[in-house]
Amino acid sequence: MFEKFLVGKTAVITGSNSGIGLGVASRLARAGANVVLNSFTDRDEDHELAAKLAAEHGVEARYIKADMSKADECRALVEKAGRCDIIVNNAGIQHVAAIPDFPTEKWDAIMAINLSSAFHTIAAALPMMREAGWGRVINIASAHGLTASPYKSAYVAAKHGIVGLTKVTGLETARDPITANAICPGYVHTPLVEAQIPDTMQKYGMDREEVIEKVILERQPSKEFATTDQLGDTAVFLCSDAAAQITGTTISVDGGWTAL
Ligand code: NAD
């Protein structure tokens, strides 16, 4: 699994200047793929992340700024990449509020970034994959693509939506050497999750271990976070020949969450 079997392929990973996206980019680069990192910022450190991956893994790595809330920028990202053998739709945001209080602009932003962006990048990438004669569509959904929680209406709707989009993409590419799948993580240890711990400790008067076990990982039976490397390695597996007949489906990496 760790041989460099992706040499010569190019992977475009949306929302990849931190967290899961960066973890996936790093594992795909380790497997030999050239990678295109993305987010909506254009800072020196964004470009430095790409340079670091290139130096570490001996691949080509670029950072391309594109705002995944905008249809034309989603399509332009794939076009600017020049080729796109692997598209990883990972960019995502969250907002938590009861439905009557959920701000319309937050609903629209979550739908655009967490769901519609994947439609646009896939639409731009499929002709390139067909031309190249090989392709992988990997959508980072969530346990919330298969189950629900209160107060996360937009997120849960968008993640269920991306699971549906994955199925349709799998069917439309079933006769091509292309697969489309969604990875459904439970809680993953990312800077975003780490940042919630101090506030939650204060709110509930708990220590760090209690917050992790009783609050954050309440629904994750393993009581352990998934790691960004595990998510990255799942994406690498989906790119392998072993996964060539896995399409239009979901792979959960959730410590048993969706078995409950
Ligand atoms: P993160 O905040 O570290 O990563 C989100 C990425 O999306 C960042 O790189 C951010 O810059 C980018 N992004 C946000 N808005 C964007 C925009 N308009 N245009 C381009 N890029 C944009 O969070 P993460 O935890 O790594 O989440 C990555 C994905 O994994 C998301 O889709 C999230 O829903 C999903 N996920 C995360 C967890 C978890 O526990 N962390 C669990 C299940 C699913």
Boltz pocket constraint, residues with backbone or C-beta under 6 A from the ligand:
constraints:
  - pocket:
      binder: B
      contacts: [[A, 14], [A, 15], [A, 16], [A, 17], [A, 18], [A, 19], [A, 20], [A, 21], [A, 38], [A, 39], [A, 40], [A, 66], [A, 67], [A, 68], [A, 69], [A, 89], [A, 90], [A, 91], [A, 92], [A, 93], [A, 113], [A, 114], [A, 140], [A, 141], [A, 142], [A, 143], [A, 184], [A, 185], [A, 186], [A, 187], [A, 188], [A, 189], [A, 190], [A, 191], [A, 192], [A, 193]]
      max_distance: 6.0
